[in-house]
Structures are given as structure tokens and as C-alpha cells.
Amino acid sequence: MAGQRHRYGPRPLPSIVEAVGRTPLVRLKRVAAHVGPGVSVWAKLEWFNPGGSVKDRPARQMLLDAMADGRIRPGTRVIDSTSGNTGVAYAWLTAALGLECVLVMPENVSHGRKAVTRALGAELVFSDPMEGSDGAIRLVREMVEAHPDRYFYPDQYSNPSNPRGHELTTAPEILAQTKGEITHFVAGLGTTGTVMGTGRGLKHAKPSVKVVAVEPDAPFHGLEGLKHIPSSIRPAIWQPDGLVDEIVPVATEPAWDLSERLIREEGLAVGHSSGANALVAINIAESLVEQGREGCVVTVFPDRADRYFEAGRWDPLHTW
């Protein structure tokens, strides 16, 4: 298998595209030390993907599936809406695959996001900053409707290849890394692909696994990358019935606080959505201890904190 470890480390890969996945799973020892020896909390470090986030997995799957079935043809431009990590994933993947990329994003996304995606060769189109990610979704749909032959629109919110990427990779990796001992899986809701795909893969192999989704507790929040589903355009891939066992709302401030603790106490510089995921995972672990039960709680850390810093001197026109 490409990427399999041998005596000299990982095998050479034919393309950087093959480097997606196989990310580390680490135990949270200090922030979850109080839960006791019979319950463990683990986090999958998704910034080890080439593009620096969990979004490399669904973006790769959507592009490869479309290339395989002919939806991406010579001259077709890949276009989608994004406010962050998926855009970076599309940008580097299309560069590696020899494709053109157009990203539609709210005009008020950080300068760093704009600079990085431009540096990777993507063309940027900006939507109304007051309309947030939903405004970008509406604009990209208008562009595709006006020129359907010009673009391939993966539509990360509706594309079944989004959760499929997690079902094929994230779920089996977690099962292997925990030796099948996982009892709970926790992940935040954005496109909802991580929860749906990983949850489906885990439950297929081990039906007793509890799948817990995390969302902000209000429409206006500070947890970038997470979506308050009741007040947003509902992703078509969000089909929780029979799969998601619980949806837990999280406030911004405690998630931010835990993110800072993860940096100081675990050496894990993570984004705030990771803080939200960890908060719920630890709460589940505490509940298991109170019930006198054992458990293995796994969550996802989608990206690193530096993804939210301003990019320094990426502009090729910069005067030093």
C-alpha cells in the first residue's frame, strides 16, 4: 500500500495526493487526567494531512471520484464555496492534479486564507461578507447555473463523496488505531461530512459505537468551521437519523478556553473547533466515570491554531 511504513520509514509516494490520511491518534493525558484509568480520551490530529486540515480527505475523494466517472473533463474548472480549510484543500489538490480551481468565499475571510489559496493557484471570487458561508453557497450556485459547462461543482454540502472520504479512510484508521476499542466518536458539524462518514464507517464495523455531533449553541458564535444547523442552509448530506446518537450544543467561550489549555498542557496548538470537540469528548468521559463504566472516546482535531494566523509575506509582489 502506498505510504506503508517499512524499515526506513514511509515508502516513497507517486504523488502528494497519496499522502492524505494515516494521521496520528494521540491520548489527551493532562486535560483529561481526572477521568481515571478506565476511560481514555483520544484526538486524531488532522493537520498532519498535506493541506493542514481534515478537509483534505473529503476534497480528495470528491475530486478523484469526479475524475473517475468523467464529471471532470479537460478544461473543466473546479469551483466551490468555502470560508477556510476546504478551499485550501481544493487549491493544493487541483494544483497537484493539474486542474484549475475557483473558490467563492465571503469577502471578510482572513487575509491569510486569501493569500494562501492564491499562492496555490486558485482564483478567488468574493461574496457578501454579511451573508457568511450561506452567501457564498448562493453565489457559487448562481455562477454554475449561468455556465454549467464551464465548471465542475463538487458542492461539498451535498456530495456523497464528502462523507465517503471519511468512511473509507478516517473510520478504518480509528478502528485500527484503537484496536477496535472505541466506544464513542465525537466530531463537529460543518458540512457534516466528518460525522456522517466516520460515524457510518464505525457503526458498520461496530454498531455499539455512539456517534456524537457538536454544534455551536447559537447562530452567531466564534467557533470557525462549525455550523449552527437549525439556522443555516441544511447540508443535503446531513442525514443523522439512525446514525447520530446525540447532538451537543457548545458555547464559544468554554471551547476557546479549552483550546488554550490544549496548547499549554498538551502542546497541541489547535483551532477553536478542536476545543469544542475536546470539551464534549471530556464531558462524555466524565459521564462514563460517574456511571462506573469504561470507555474509549475519540474525537477529531480538524486543524492547527496557526491556520487562523495571518500569513506572512506570501504575496509574490511583496517588496522586501
Secondary structure, DSSP 8 states (H G I E B T S, - for coil): -TT-EETTEE---S-GGGGS----EEE--STTGGG-TTEEEEEEEGGGSTTSBTTHHHHHHHHHHHHHTTSS-TT-EEEEE-SSHHHHHHHHHHHHHT-EEEEEEETTS-HHHHHHHHHTT-EEEEE-GGGHHHHHHHHHHHHHHH-TTTEE---TTT-THHHHHIIIIIHHHHHHHTTT---EEEEE-SSSHHHHHHHHHHHHH-TT-EEEEEEESSSS-S-TT---GGGS---TT---TTT--EEEEE-HHHHHHHHHHHHHHH---B-HHHHHHHHHHHHHHHHHHHTT--EEEEEEE-BBGGGGS---S--TT---
